[in-house]
Amino acid sequence: MRKKIVAGNWKCNTTLAEGIALAKQVSNLVAEKGAKDVVVVLGTPFTHLASVATAVDLSRVSVSAQNCAAEAKGAFTGEVSVSMIQSTGATYVILGHSERREYYHETSETLNKKVALTLAQGLTPIYCCGEALAIREAGTENAFVKKQLEETVFNLSAEDFGKIVIAYEPIWAIGTGRTASSQQAQDMLSFIRQLIAKKYNQNIAAECSILYGGSCSPANAQELFSQPDIDGGLIGGASLKADDFLAIINAY
Ligand code: 13P
C-alpha cells in the first residue's frame, strides 16, 4: 500500500550507546509530536539493530538494516543474513544504495539475490536507484535509472513488486548539500511511476511508495514532499539529529 515514509539511513555512524540514545530520542519525539500517518524507519548499523528495536516503540518506529548477505546462511565470514536481521526485530532492509554499488561493487546480480531473500523472509526492501553527476549532465538519467530497475526489481512478480519501496537518490545530491530541485525529483519519481505502470499496471504504480533521497533537510523537505509523486524521503546526515529528523517527518 502506498504510504508516506521517512527513513533515516545512519550509514557508518554512531557507537552503540550513541545509536540507542538517538533512537530513544526519535521514538519519544515521534510519540509526542510526530505526524501519525508517516511511517518512520531507522536504518542503523547491524550491530545496533537488536538494541534499537528494543529501545524504540515499534508501533511508531520501524527498524531497518542497511544491507544483507546475498546468501541465506553458511560459510560467508562477516556476512549478516536476512533471517539474522529479522531476528532482531528489524522489518526493512535498504538495498542497492549507491555507496554500496560504488565502494563494494554491488551488482544487479547480487542485488537480485538480496531482494529475493529479503522478500522471502517477509521483510521490506527499500531499493535504491539513482545516477551520478556525469549521467545527469549528459541528460541520460532516465535511461540509466530505467536500466537499474529493469536489471533488478522489474524481474519481480507483480505480487512481490507490490511489497517493495523504491528510493531515488541522485548520487550528486548525496551528502553534498546540493539537493535535487523539487521539480527534478518530481520528474524522476513520476517517470519511475510511469515505468512501473507500463511494466506492471496502473494500480501497482499508484500503490508503490517512492522516496527521494539526497541532502534532504528540514529546510527543503516540505517543498519536496509537496510534490505529487514523492512519498517521503531517505535521509542521511539529517537523520543523525533527532530534532532535524522529526522536522522532516513533520514536513508533510
Ligand atoms: P544525505 O541525506 O546525507 O545526503 O544522504 C542521503 C542518503 O544517501 C540516504 O541514503
Residues whose N, C-alpha, C, O or C-beta is under 5 A from the ligand:
A	BS01	13P	N9 A173 I174 G175 T176 G213 G214 S215 C216 L234 I235 G236 G237 A238
